[in-house]
Amino acid sequence: MILSQVQASLSLLWGLIILVIIGSIIIAVVGALIFFIPAAIIAGVVWYITNNPNYAGIAFLVVALFSLFNR
């Protein structure tokens, strides 16, 4: 009886730990996506105007680095 209660509490603890880890990963991914939205928009505009993926990549990197250093 006591052993089953201990197992239930341990499984609840592991479930909460896994839930916190998954939540942290989701928050980090959403934060990264929000961080890269302006760079992706500018890169898309540059690619649409020039039709050159190299220029679009350079624009993405420049805007992403500017956003990173601007924080």
PQR file of N, CA, C, O and H, with PARSE charges and radii, in Angstrom:
ATOM      1  N   MET A   1       0.829  -1.188   0.000 -0.4000 1.5000
ATOM      2  CA  MET A   1       0.000   0.000   0.000 -0.0000 2.0000
ATOM      3  C   MET A   1       0.874   1.252   0.000  0.5500 1.7000
ATOM      4  O   MET A   1       0.658   2.160  -0.803 -0.5500 1.4000
ATOM      5  N   ILE A   2       1.848   1.304   0.886 -0.4000 1.5000
ATOM      6  CA  ILE A   2       2.720   2.477   0.955 -0.0000 2.0000
ATOM      7  C   ILE A   2       3.581   2.560  -0.301  0.5500 1.7000
ATOM      8  O   ILE A   2       3.843   3.651  -0.809 -0.5500 1.4000
ATOM      9  H   ILE A   2       2.023   0.566   1.539  0.4000 1.0000
ATOM     10  N   LEU A   3       4.019   1.405  -0.800 -0.4000 1.5000
ATOM     11  CA  LEU A   3       4.849   1.395  -2.002 -0.0000 2.0000
ATOM     12  C   LEU A   3       4.090   1.944  -3.200  0.5500 1.7000
ATOM     13  O   LEU A   3       4.677   2.650  -4.020 -0.5500 1.4000
ATOM     14  H   LEU A   3       3.806   0.519  -0.387  0.4000 1.0000
ATOM     15  N   SER A   4       2.823   1.644  -3.323 -0.4000 1.5000
ATOM     16  CA  SER A   4       2.043   2.163  -4.452 -0.0000 2.0000
ATOM     17  C   SER A   4       1.853   3.672  -4.334  0.5500 1.7000
ATOM     18  O   SER A   4       1.814   4.367  -5.350 -0.5500 1.4000
ATOM     19  H   SER A   4       2.346   1.071  -2.657  0.4000 1.0000
ATOM     20  N   GLN A   5       1.734   4.189  -3.112 -0.4000 1.5000
ATOM     21  CA  GLN A   5       1.612   5.637  -2.928 -0.0000 2.0000
ATOM     22  C   GLN A   5       2.914   6.343  -3.297  0.5500 1.7000
ATOM     23  O   GLN A   5       2.895   7.426  -3.882 -0.5500 1.4000
ATOM     24  H   GLN A   5       1.765   3.625  -2.287  0.4000 1.0000
ATOM     25  N   VAL A   6       4.039   5.726  -2.953 -0.4000 1.5000
ATOM     26  CA  VAL A   6       5.341   6.304  -3.297 -0.0000 2.0000
ATOM     27  C   VAL A   6       5.524   6.296  -4.809  0.5500 1.7000
ATOM     28  O   VAL A   6       6.010   7.270  -5.383 -0.5500 1.4000
ATOM     29  H   VAL A   6       4.054   4.847  -2.478  0.4000 1.0000
ATOM     30  N   GLN A   7       5.139   5.204  -5.452 -0.4000 1.5000
ATOM     31  CA  GLN A   7       5.257   5.131  -6.905 -0.0000 2.0000
ATOM     32  C   GLN A   7       4.360   6.157  -7.579  0.5500 1.7000
ATOM     33  O   GLN A   7       4.753   6.753  -8.582 -0.5500 1.4000
ATOM     34  H   GLN A   7       4.744   4.413  -4.985  0.4000 1.0000
ATOM     35  N   ALA A   8       3.179   6.370  -7.053 -0.4000 1.5000
ATOM     36  CA  ALA A   8       2.264   7.349  -7.629 -0.0000 2.0000
ATOM     37  C   ALA A   8       2.829   8.758  -7.484  0.5500 1.7000
ATOM     38  O   ALA A   8       2.740   9.563  -8.411 -0.5500 1.4000
ATOM     39  H   ALA A   8       2.860   5.886  -6.238  0.4000 1.0000
ATOM     40  N   SER A   9       3.409   9.059  -6.328 -0.4000 1.5000
ATOM     41  CA  SER A   9       3.964  10.403  -6.137 -0.0000 2.0000
ATOM     42  C   SER A   9       5.211  10.609  -6.986  0.5500 1.7000
ATOM     43  O   SER A   9       5.446  11.711  -7.484 -0.5500 1.4000
ATOM     44  H   SER A   9       3.481   8.405  -5.575  0.4000 1.0000
ATOM     45  N   LEU A  10       6.018   9.557  -7.159 -0.4000 1.5000
ATOM     46  CA  LEU A  10       7.192   9.673  -8.022 -0.0000 2.0000
ATOM     47  C   LEU A  10       6.797   9.865  -9.483  0.5500 1.7000
ATOM     48  O   LEU A  10       7.421  10.647 -10.200 -0.5500 1.4000
ATOM     49  H   LEU A  10       5.827   8.662  -6.755  0.4000 1.0000
ATOM     50  N   SER A  11       5.773   9.160  -9.917 -0.4000 1.5000
ATOM     51  CA  SER A  11       5.338   9.334 -11.300 -0.0000 2.0000
ATOM     52  C   SER A  11       4.743  10.721 -11.508  0.5500 1.7000
ATOM     53  O   SER A  11       4.901  11.310 -12.578 -0.5500 1.4000
ATOM     54  H   SER A  11       5.266   8.525  -9.334  0.4000 1.0000
ATOM     55  N   LEU A  12       4.062  11.244 -10.496 -0.4000 1.5000
ATOM     56  CA  LEU A  12       3.540  12.611 -10.583 -0.0000 2.0000
ATOM     57  C   LEU A  12       4.689  13.615 -10.641  0.5500 1.7000
ATOM     58  O   LEU A  12       4.633  14.580 -11.403 -0.5500 1.4000
ATOM     59  H   LEU A  12       3.934  10.766  -9.627  0.4000 1.0000
ATOM     60  N   LEU A  13       5.716  13.395  -9.848 -0.4000 1.5000
ATOM     61  CA  LEU A  13       6.882  14.279  -9.846 -0.0000 2.0000
ATOM     62  C   LEU A  13       7.586  14.258 -11.199  0.5500 1.7000
ATOM     63  O   LEU A  13       7.939  15.309 -11.734 -0.5500 1.4000
ATOM     64  H   LEU A  13       5.762  12.612  -9.228  0.4000 1.0000
ATOM     65  N   TRP A  14       7.790  13.062 -11.752 -0.4000 1.5000
ATOM     66  CA  TRP A  14       8.423  12.959 -13.070 -0.0000 2.0000
ATOM     67  C   TRP A  14       7.561  13.608 -14.144  0.5500 1.7000
ATOM     68  O   TRP A  14       8.079  14.246 -15.060 -0.5500 1.4000
ATOM     69  H   TRP A  14       7.504  12.208 -11.317  0.4000 1.0000
ATOM     70  N   GLY A  15       6.273  13.449 -14.034 -0.4000 1.5000
ATOM     71  CA  GLY A  15       5.372  14.087 -14.997 -0.0000 2.0000
ATOM     72  C   GLY A  15       5.469  15.599 -14.952  0.5500 1.7000
ATOM     73  O   GLY A  15       5.475  16.256 -15.993 -0.5500 1.4000
ATOM     74  H   GLY A  15       5.852  12.931 -13.290  0.4000 1.0000
ATOM     75  N   LEU A  16       5.545  16.159 -13.741 -0.4000 1.5000
ATOM     76  CA  LEU A  16       5.686  17.610 -13.606 -0.0000 2.0000
ATOM     77  C   LEU A  16       7.033  18.094 -14.131  0.5500 1.7000
ATOM     78  O   LEU A  16       7.109  19.146 -14.766 -0.5500 1.4000
ATOM     79  H   LEU A  16       5.540  15.626 -12.896  0.4000 1.0000
ATOM     80  N   ILE A  17       8.088  17.339 -13.873 -0.4000 1.5000
ATOM     81  CA  ILE A  17       9.415  17.715 -14.379 -0.0000 2.0000
ATOM     82  C   ILE A  17       9.424  17.711 -15.902  0.5500 1.7000
ATOM     83  O   ILE A  17       9.942  18.641 -16.521 -0.5500 1.4000
ATOM     84  H   ILE A  17       8.027  16.484 -13.358  0.4000 1.0000
ATOM     85  N   ILE A  18       8.862  16.685 -16.502 -0.4000 1.5000
ATOM     86  CA  ILE A  18       8.803  16.607 -17.964 -0.0000 2.0000
ATOM     87  C   ILE A  18       7.942  17.726 -18.523  0.5500 1.7000
ATOM     88  O   ILE A  18       8.269  18.295 -19.565 -0.5500 1.4000
ATOM     89  H   ILE A  18       8.442  15.930 -15.999  0.4000 1.0000
ATOM     90  N   LEU A  19       6.852  18.051 -17.849 -0.4000 1.5000
ATOM     91  CA  LEU A  19       5.987  19.145 -18.287 -0.0000 2.0000
ATOM     92  C   LEU A  19       6.721  20.483 -18.257  0.5500 1.7000
ATOM     93  O   LEU A  19       6.570  21.291 -19.173 -0.5500 1.4000
ATOM     94  H   LEU A  19       6.587  17.589 -17.003  0.4000 1.0000
ATOM     95  N   VAL A  20       7.508  20.721 -17.223 -0.4000 1.5000
ATOM     96  CA  VAL A  20       8.282  21.963 -17.133 -0.0000 2.0000
ATOM     97  C   VAL A  20       9.337  22.023 -18.236  0.5500 1.7000
ATOM     98  O   VAL A  20       9.547  23.080 -18.831 -0.5500 1.4000
ATOM     99  H   VAL A  20       7.632  20.065 -16.479  0.4000 1.0000
ATOM    100  N   ILE A  21       9.997  20.910 -18.512 -0.4000 1.5000
ATOM    101  CA  ILE A  21      11.012  20.878 -19.570 -0.0000 2.0000
ATOM    102  C   ILE A  21      10.380  21.149 -20.926  0.5500 1.7000
ATOM    103  O   ILE A  21      10.911  21.941 -21.704 -0.5500 1.4000
ATOM    104  H   ILE A  21       9.826  20.052 -18.029  0.4000 1.0000
ATOM    105  N   ILE A  22       9.265  20.513 -21.220 -0.4000 1.5000
ATOM    106  CA  ILE A  22       8.584  20.722 -22.501 -0.0000 2.0000
ATOM    107  C   ILE A  22       8.093  22.162 -22.615  0.5500 1.7000
ATOM    108  O   ILE A  22       8.197  22.770 -23.681 -0.5500 1.4000
ATOM    109  H   ILE A  22       8.833  19.869 -20.587  0.4000 1.0000
ATOM    110  N   GLY A  23       7.563  22.707 -21.537 -0.4000 1.5000
ATOM    111  CA  GLY A  23       7.118  24.100 -21.552 -0.0000 2.0000
ATOM    112  C   GLY A  23       8.266  25.058 -21.809  0.5500 1.7000
ATOM    113  O   GLY A  23       8.112  26.028 -22.550 -0.5500 1.4000
ATOM    114  H   GLY A  23       7.478  22.213 -20.671  0.4000 1.0000
ATOM    115  N   SER A  24       9.419  24.795 -21.201 -0.4000 1.5000
ATOM    116  CA  SER A  24      10.591  25.646 -21.422 -0.0000 2.0000
ATOM    117  C   SER A  24      11.060  25.581 -22.867  0.5500 1.7000
ATOM    118  O   SER A  24      11.437  26.601 -23.445 -0.5500 1.4000
ATOM    119  H   SER A  24       9.544  24.006 -20.599  0.4000 1.0000
ATOM    120  N   ILE A  25      11.041  24.396 -23.451 -0.4000 1.5000
ATOM    121  CA  ILE A  25      11.441  24.242 -24.851 -0.0000 2.0000
ATOM    122  C   ILE A  25      10.481  24.995 -25.761  0.5500 1.7000
ATOM    123  O   ILE A  25      10.915  25.672 -26.693 -0.5500 1.4000
ATOM    124  H   ILE A  25      10.735  23.567 -22.981  0.4000 1.0000
ATOM    125  N   ILE A  26       9.195  24.886 -25.504 -0.4000 1.5000
ATOM    126  CA  ILE A  26       8.204  25.584 -26.331 -0.0000 2.0000
ATOM    127  C   ILE A  26       8.382  27.091 -26.219  0.5500 1.7000
ATOM    128  O   ILE A  26       8.316  27.796 -27.227 -0.5500 1.4000
ATOM    129  H   ILE A  26       8.842  24.336 -24.746  0.4000 1.0000
ATOM    130  N   ILE A  27       8.605  27.592 -25.017 -0.4000 1.5000
ATOM    131  CA  ILE A  27       8.807  29.034 -24.834 -0.0000 2.0000
ATOM    132  C   ILE A  27      10.062  29.498 -25.568  0.5500 1.7000
ATOM    133  O   ILE A  27      10.056  30.570 -26.174 -0.5500 1.4000
ATOM    134  H   ILE A  27       8.659  27.020 -24.199  0.4000 1.0000
ATOM    135  N   ALA A  28      11.130  28.714 -25.524 -0.4000 1.5000
ATOM    136  CA  ALA A  28      12.366  29.087 -26.216 -0.0000 2.0000
ATOM    137  C   ALA A  28      12.173  29.101 -27.728  0.5500 1.7000
ATOM    138  O   ALA A  28      12.669  30.002 -28.404 -0.5500 1.4000
ATOM    139  H   ALA A  28      11.135  27.844 -25.032  0.4000 1.0000
ATOM    140  N   VAL A  29      11.461  28.118 -28.266 -0.4000 1.5000
ATOM    141  CA  VAL A  29      11.230  28.060 -29.714 -0.0000 2.0000
ATOM    142  C   VAL A  29      10.363  29.227 -30.165  0.5500 1.7000
ATOM    143  O   VAL A  29      10.650  29.851 -31.187 -0.5500 1.4000
ATOM    144  H   VAL A  29      11.058  27.385 -27.716  0.4000 1.0000
ATOM    145  N   VAL A  30       9.313  29.527 -29.421 -0.4000 1.5000
ATOM    146  CA  VAL A  30       8.442  30.654 -29.781 -0.0000 2.0000
ATOM    147  C   VAL A  30       9.215  31.967 -29.693  0.5500 1.7000
ATOM    148  O   VAL A  30       9.049  32.841 -30.544 -0.5500 1.4000
ATOM    149  H   VAL A  30       9.080  29.021 -28.591  0.4000 1.0000
ATOM    150  N   GLY A  31      10.050  32.110 -28.679 -0.4000 1.5000
ATOM    151  CA  GLY A  31      10.873  33.314 -28.562 -0.0000 2.0000
ATOM    152  C   GLY A  31      11.830  33.471 -29.726  0.5500 1.7000
ATOM    153  O   GLY A  31      12.024  34.578 -30.229 -0.5500 1.4000
ATOM    154  H   GLY A  31      10.184  31.400 -27.988  0.4000 1.0000
ATOM    155  N   ALA A  32      12.433  32.366 -30.159 -0.4000 1.5000
ATOM    156  CA  ALA A  32      13.342  32.425 -31.305 -0.0000 2.0000
ATOM    157  C   ALA A  32      12.584  32.779 -32.579  0.5500 1.7000
ATOM    158  O   ALA A  32      13.079  33.552 -33.399 -0.5500 1.4000
ATOM    159  H   ALA A  32      12.276  31.467 -29.751  0.4000 1.0000
ATOM    160  N   LEU A  33      11.394  32.223 -32.751 -0.4000 1.5000
ATOM    161  CA  LEU A  33      10.602  32.553 -33.939 -0.0000 2.0000
ATOM    162  C   LEU A  33      10.215  34.023 -33.946  0.5500 1.7000
ATOM    163  O   LEU A  33      10.267  34.673 -34.990 -0.5500 1.4000
ATOM    164  H   LEU A  33      10.992  31.595 -32.085  0.4000 1.0000
ATOM    165  N   ILE A  34       9.828  34.550 -32.798 -0.4000 1.5000
ATOM    166  CA  ILE A  34       9.477  35.971 -32.714 -0.0000 2.0000
ATOM    167  C   ILE A  34      10.704  36.831 -32.995  0.5500 1.7000
ATOM    168  O   ILE A  34      10.594  37.884 -33.623 -0.5500 1.4000
ATOM    169  H   ILE A  34       9.785  34.022 -31.950  0.4000 1.0000
ATOM    170  N   PHE A  35      11.864  36.389 -32.536 -0.4000 1.5000
ATOM    171  CA  PHE A  35      13.099  37.135 -32.764 -0.0000 2.0000
ATOM    172  C   PHE A  35      13.446  37.197 -34.248  0.5500 1.7000
ATOM    173  O   PHE A  35      13.942  38.219 -34.720 -0.5500 1.4000
ATOM    174  H   PHE A  35      11.953  35.533 -32.027  0.4000 1.0000
ATOM    175  N   PHE A  36      13.191  36.114 -34.996 -0.4000 1.5000
ATOM    176  CA  PHE A  36      13.593  36.048 -36.398 -0.0000 2.0000
ATOM    177  C   PHE A  36      12.530  36.529 -37.379  0.5500 1.7000
ATOM    178  O   PHE A  36      12.790  36.552 -38.582 -0.5500 1.4000
ATOM    179  H   PHE A  36      12.787  35.283 -34.613  0.4000 1.0000
ATOM    180  N   ILE A  37      11.350  36.911 -36.916 -0.4000 1.5000
ATOM    181  CA  ILE A  37      10.294  37.359 -37.839 -0.0000 2.0000
ATOM    182  C   ILE A  37      10.711  38.579 -38.652  0.5500 1.7000
ATOM    183  O   ILE A  37      10.535  38.561 -39.870 -0.5500 1.4000
ATOM    184  H   ILE A  37      11.139  36.893 -35.939  0.4000 1.0000
ATOM    185  N   PRO A  38      11.260  39.648 -38.045 -0.5600 1.5000
ATOM    186  CA  PRO A  38      11.653  40.797 -38.884  0.2800 2.0000
ATOM    187  C   PRO A  38      12.728  40.446 -39.907  0.5500 1.7000
ATOM    188  O   PRO A  38      12.675  40.915 -41.044 -0.5500 1.4000
ATOM    189  N   ALA A  39      13.695  39.634 -39.518 -0.4000 1.5000
ATOM    190  CA  ALA A  39      14.748  39.241 -40.451 -0.0000 2.0000
ATOM    191  C   ALA A  39      14.174  38.423 -41.602  0.5500 1.7000
ATOM    192  O   ALA A  39      14.597  38.586 -42.746 -0.5500 1.4000
ATOM    193  H   ALA A  39      13.738  39.253 -38.594  0.4000 1.0000
ATOM    194  N   ALA A  40      13.224  37.553 -41.316 -0.4000 1.5000
ATOM    195  CA  ALA A  40      12.613  36.740 -42.369 -0.0000 2.0000
ATOM    196  C   ALA A  40      11.784  37.598 -43.313  0.5500 1.7000
ATOM    197  O   ALA A  40      11.769  37.357 -44.521 -0.5500 1.4000
ATOM    198  H   ALA A  40      12.880  37.420 -40.386  0.4000 1.0000
ATOM    199  N   ILE A  41      11.098  38.593 -42.775 -0.4000 1.5000
ATOM    200  CA  ILE A  41      10.295  39.472 -43.636 -0.0000 2.0000
ATOM    201  C   ILE A  41      11.200  40.268 -44.568  0.5500 1.7000
ATOM    202  O   ILE A  41      10.933  40.355 -45.766 -0.5500 1.4000
ATOM    203  H   ILE A  41      11.110  38.789 -41.795  0.4000 1.0000
ATOM    204  N   ILE A  42      12.267  40.848 -44.026 -0.4000 1.5000
ATOM    205  CA  ILE A  42      13.199  41.619 -44.859 -0.0000 2.0000
ATOM    206  C   ILE A  42      13.855  40.714 -45.896  0.5500 1.7000
ATOM    207  O   ILE A  42      14.002  41.111 -47.052 -0.5500 1.4000
ATOM    208  H   ILE A  42      12.484  40.777 -43.052  0.4000 1.0000
ATOM    209  N   ALA A  43      14.249  39.514 -45.504 -0.4000 1.5000
ATOM    210  CA  ALA A  43      14.861  38.584 -46.455 -0.0000 2.0000
ATOM    211  C   ALA A  43      13.866  38.199 -47.544  0.5500 1.7000
ATOM    212  O   ALA A  43      14.245  38.060 -48.707 -0.5500 1.4000
ATOM    213  H   ALA A  43      14.130  39.192 -44.565  0.4000 1.0000
ATOM    214  N   GLY A  44      12.605  38.028 -47.182 -0.4000 1.5000
ATOM    215  CA  GLY A  44      11.585  37.720 -48.186 -0.0000 2.0000
ATOM    216  C   GLY A  44      11.382  38.855 -49.165  0.5500 1.7000
ATOM    217  O   GLY A  44      11.217  38.625 -50.363 -0.5500 1.4000
ATOM    218  H   GLY A  44      12.297  38.142 -46.237  0.4000 1.0000
ATOM    219  N   VAL A  45      11.393  40.081 -48.666 -0.4000 1.5000
ATOM    220  CA  VAL A  45      11.249  41.243 -49.556 -0.0000 2.0000
ATOM    221  C   VAL A  45      12.453  41.350 -50.483  0.5500 1.7000
ATOM    222  O   VAL A  45      12.297  41.600 -51.678 -0.5500 1.4000
ATOM    223  H   VAL A  45      11.527  40.268 -47.693  0.4000 1.0000
ATOM    224  N   VAL A  46      13.655  41.161 -49.940 -0.4000 1.5000
ATOM    225  CA  VAL A  46      14.862  41.229 -50.771 -0.0000 2.0000
ATOM    226  C   VAL A  46      14.841  40.132 -51.820  0.5500 1.7000
ATOM    227  O   VAL A  46      15.195  40.375 -52.973 -0.5500 1.4000
ATOM    228  H   VAL A  46      13.782  40.958 -48.969  0.4000 1.0000
ATOM    229  N   TRP A  47      14.431  38.933 -51.439 -0.4000 1.5000
ATOM    230  CA  TRP A  47      14.377  37.842 -52.412 -0.0000 2.0000
ATOM    231  C   TRP A  47      13.325  38.123 -53.484  0.5500 1.7000
ATOM    232  O   TRP A  47      13.537  37.815 -54.657 -0.5500 1.4000
ATOM    233  H   TRP A  47      14.143  38.737 -50.502  0.4000 1.0000
ATOM    234  N   TYR A  48      12.190  38.708 -53.089 -0.4000 1.5000
ATOM    235  CA  TYR A  48      11.133  39.026 -54.053 -0.0000 2.0000
ATOM    236  C   TYR A  48      11.609  40.084 -55.048  0.5500 1.7000
ATOM    237  O   TYR A  48      11.306  39.998 -56.238 -0.5500 1.4000
ATOM    238  H   TYR A  48      12.017  38.959 -52.137  0.4000 1.0000
ATOM    239  N   ILE A  49      12.350  41.077 -54.565 -0.4000 1.5000
ATOM    240  CA  ILE A  49      12.813  42.149 -55.446 -0.0000 2.0000
ATOM    241  C   ILE A  49      13.954  41.671 -56.341  0.5500 1.7000
ATOM    242  O   ILE A  49      13.933  41.919 -57.547 -0.5500 1.4000
ATOM    243  H   ILE A  49      12.595  41.147 -53.598  0.4000 1.0000
ATOM    244  N   THR A  50      14.944  40.992 -55.772 -0.4000 1.5000
ATOM    245  CA  THR A  50      16.140  40.625 -56.540 -0.0000 2.0000
ATOM    246  C   THR A  50      16.081  39.218 -57.118  0.5500 1.7000
ATOM    247  O   THR A  50      16.778  38.925 -58.090 -0.5500 1.4000
ATOM    248  H   THR A  50      14.960  40.791 -54.793  0.4000 1.0000
ATOM    249  N   ASN A  51      15.273  38.350 -56.547 -0.4000 1.5000
ATOM    250  CA  ASN A  51      15.191  36.938 -56.937 -0.0000 2.0000
ATOM    251  C   ASN A  51      16.545  36.244 -56.788  0.5500 1.7000
ATOM    252  O   ASN A  51      16.871  35.324 -57.538 -0.5500 1.4000
ATOM    253  H   ASN A  51      14.707  38.588 -55.757  0.4000 1.0000
ATOM    254  N   ASN A  52      17.328  36.701 -55.808 -0.4000 1.5000
ATOM    255  CA  ASN A  52      18.653  36.152 -55.557 -0.0000 2.0000
ATOM    256  C   ASN A  52      18.703  35.659 -54.108  0.5500 1.7000
ATOM    257  O   ASN A  52      18.603  36.464 -53.181 -0.5500 1.4000
ATOM    258  H   ASN A  52      17.063  37.448 -55.198  0.4000 1.0000
ATOM    259  N   PRO A  53      18.854  34.351 -53.904 -0.5600 1.5000
ATOM    260  CA  PRO A  53      18.867  33.836 -52.529  0.2800 2.0000
ATOM    261  C   PRO A  53      20.098  34.279 -51.732  0.5500 1.7000
ATOM    262  O   PRO A  53      20.050  34.338 -50.503 -0.5500 1.4000
ATOM    263  N   ASN A  54      21.198  34.590 -52.422 -0.4000 1.5000
ATOM    264  CA  ASN A  54      22.383  35.060 -51.700 -0.0000 2.0000
ATOM    265  C   ASN A  54      22.127  36.413 -51.044  0.5500 1.7000
ATOM    266  O   ASN A  54      22.475  36.618 -49.881 -0.5500 1.4000
ATOM    267  H   ASN A  54      21.237  34.543 -53.420  0.4000 1.0000
ATOM    268  N   TYR A  55      21.522  37.333 -51.786 -0.4000 1.5000
ATOM    269  CA  TYR A  55      21.189  38.636 -51.220 -0.0000 2.0000
ATOM    270  C   TYR A  55      20.174  38.486 -50.086  0.5500 1.7000
ATOM    271  O   TYR A  55      20.253  39.193 -49.081 -0.5500 1.4000
ATOM    272  H   TYR A  55      21.239  37.166 -52.730  0.4000 1.0000
ATOM    273  N   ALA A  56      19.239  37.582 -50.248 -0.4000 1.5000
ATOM    274  CA  ALA A  56      18.241  37.362 -49.198 -0.0000 2.0000
ATOM    275  C   ALA A  56      18.902  36.817 -47.931  0.5500 1.7000
ATOM    276  O   ALA A  56      18.560  37.226 -46.821 -0.5500 1.4000
ATOM    277  H   ALA A  56      19.175  37.008 -51.064  0.4000 1.0000
ATOM    278  N   GLY A  57      19.837  35.904 -48.102 -0.4000 1.5000
ATOM    279  CA  GLY A  57      20.556  35.358 -46.948 -0.0000 2.0000
ATOM    280  C   GLY A  57      21.388  36.408 -46.242  0.5500 1.7000
ATOM    281  O   GLY A  57      21.431  36.457 -45.013 -0.5500 1.4000
ATOM    282  H   GLY A  57      20.114  35.572 -49.003  0.4000 1.0000
ATOM    283  N   ILE A  58      22.052  37.251 -47.027 -0.4000 1.5000
ATOM    284  CA  ILE A  58      22.852  38.324 -46.438 -0.0000 2.0000
ATOM    285  C   ILE A  58      21.948  39.299 -45.689  0.5500 1.7000
ATOM    286  O   ILE A  58      22.280  39.735 -44.587 -0.5500 1.4000
ATOM    287  H   ILE A  58      22.017  37.211 -48.025  0.4000 1.0000
ATOM    288  N   ALA A  59      20.809  39.641 -46.286 -0.4000 1.5000
ATOM    289  CA  ALA A  59      19.869  40.549 -45.619 -0.0000 2.0000
ATOM    290  C   ALA A  59      19.359  39.930 -44.321  0.5500 1.7000
ATOM    291  O   ALA A  59      19.234  40.622 -43.311 -0.5500 1.4000
ATOM    292  H   ALA A  59      20.540  39.287 -47.182  0.4000 1.0000
ATOM    293  N   PHE A  60      19.066  38.633 -44.343 -0.4000 1.5000
ATOM    294  CA  PHE A  60      18.598  37.949 -43.136 -0.0000 2.0000
ATOM    295  C   PHE A  60      19.653  38.022 -42.038  0.5500 1.7000
ATOM    296  O   PHE A  60      19.346  38.348 -40.891 -0.5500 1.4000
ATOM    297  H   PHE A  60      19.167  38.071 -45.164  0.4000 1.0000
ATOM    298  N   LEU A  61      20.895  37.716 -42.398 -0.4000 1.5000
ATOM    299  CA  LEU A  61      21.963  37.737 -41.399 -0.0000 2.0000
ATOM    300  C   LEU A  61      22.199  39.136 -40.846  0.5500 1.7000
ATOM    301  O   LEU A  61      22.405  39.304 -39.644 -0.5500 1.4000
ATOM    302  H   LEU A  61      21.144  37.451 -43.329  0.4000 1.0000
ATOM    303  N   VAL A  62      22.171  40.139 -41.717 -0.4000 1.5000
ATOM    304  CA  VAL A  62      22.408  41.510 -41.262 -0.0000 2.0000
ATOM    305  C   VAL A  62      21.310  41.951 -40.300  0.5500 1.7000
ATOM    306  O   VAL A  62      21.599  42.513 -39.244 -0.5500 1.4000
ATOM    307  H   VAL A  62      22.003  40.003 -42.694  0.4000 1.0000
ATOM    308  N   VAL A  63      20.062  41.701 -40.658 -0.4000 1.5000
ATOM    309  CA  VAL A  63      18.957  42.120 -39.791 -0.0000 2.0000
ATOM    310  C   VAL A  63      18.961  41.320 -38.489  0.5500 1.7000
ATOM    311  O   VAL A  63      18.695  41.879 -37.425 -0.5500 1.4000
ATOM    312  H   VAL A  63      19.827  41.244 -41.516  0.4000 1.0000
ATOM    313  N   ALA A  64      19.259  40.028 -38.557 -0.4000 1.5000
ATOM    314  CA  ALA A  64      19.302  39.214 -37.337 -0.0000 2.0000
ATOM    315  C   ALA A  64      20.427  39.675 -36.415  0.5500 1.7000
ATOM    316  O   ALA A  64      20.230  39.778 -35.205 -0.5500 1.4000
ATOM    317  H   ALA A  64      19.475  39.574 -39.421  0.4000 1.0000
ATOM    318  N   LEU A  65      21.595  39.950 -36.971 -0.4000 1.5000
ATOM    319  CA  LEU A  65      22.700  40.438 -36.143 -0.0000 2.0000
ATOM    320  C   LEU A  65      22.400  41.814 -35.570  0.5500 1.7000
ATOM    321  O   LEU A  65      22.721  42.092 -34.415 -0.5500 1.4000
ATOM    322  H   LEU A  65      21.755  39.867 -37.954  0.4000 1.0000
ATOM    323  N   PHE A  66      21.786  42.676 -36.374 -0.4000 1.5000
ATOM    324  CA  PHE A  66      21.411  43.993 -35.872 -0.0000 2.0000
ATOM    325  C   PHE A  66      20.408  43.865 -34.728  0.5500 1.7000
ATOM    326  O   PHE A  66      20.512  44.572 -33.726 -0.5500 1.4000
ATOM    327  H   PHE A  66      21.526  42.450 -37.312  0.4000 1.0000
ATOM    328  N   SER A  67      19.451  42.977 -34.875 -0.4000 1.5000
ATOM    329  CA  SER A  67      18.465  42.767 -33.807 -0.0000 2.0000
ATOM    330  C   SER A  67      19.125  42.198 -32.552  0.5500 1.7000
ATOM    331  O   SER A  67      18.762  42.555 -31.431 -0.5500 1.4000
ATOM    332  H   SER A  67      19.366  42.402 -35.689  0.4000 1.0000
ATOM    333  N   LEU A  68      20.092  41.315 -32.752 -0.4000 1.5000
ATOM    334  CA  LEU A  68      20.778  40.706 -31.610 -0.0000 2.0000
ATOM    335  C   LEU A  68      21.601  41.739 -30.849  0.5500 1.7000
ATOM    336  O   LEU A  68      21.566  41.783 -29.619 -0.5500 1.4000
ATOM    337  H   LEU A  68      20.387  41.025 -33.662  0.4000 1.0000
ATOM    338  N   PHE A  69      22.341  42.570 -31.582 -0.4000 1.5000
ATOM    339  CA  PHE A  69      23.186  43.564 -30.920 -0.0000 2.0000
ATOM    340  C   PHE A  69      22.392  44.759 -30.421  0.5500 1.7000
ATOM    341  O   PHE A  69      22.863  45.500 -29.558 -0.5500 1.4000
ATOM    342  H   PHE A  69      22.369  42.535 -32.581  0.4000 1.0000
ATOM    343  N   ASN A  70      21.201  44.954 -30.949 -0.4000 1.5000
ATOM    344  CA  ASN A  70      20.366  46.072 -30.542 -0.0000 2.0000
ATOM    345  C   ASN A  70      19.701  45.813 -29.190  0.5500 1.7000
ATOM    346  O   ASN A  70      19.272  46.755 -28.525 -0.5500 1.4000
ATOM    347  H   ASN A  70      20.818  44.353 -31.650  0.4000 1.0000
ATOM    348  N   ARG A  71      19.613  44.564 -28.783 -0.4000 1.5000
ATOM    349  CA  ARG A  71      18.996  44.228 -27.500 -0.0000 2.0000
ATOM    350  C   ARG A  71      19.920  44.693 -26.435  0.5500 1.7000
ATOM    351  O   ARG A  71      19.630  44.527 -25.250 -0.5500 1.4000
ATOM    352  H   ARG A  71      19.962  43.799 -29.323  0.4000 1.0000
TER
END
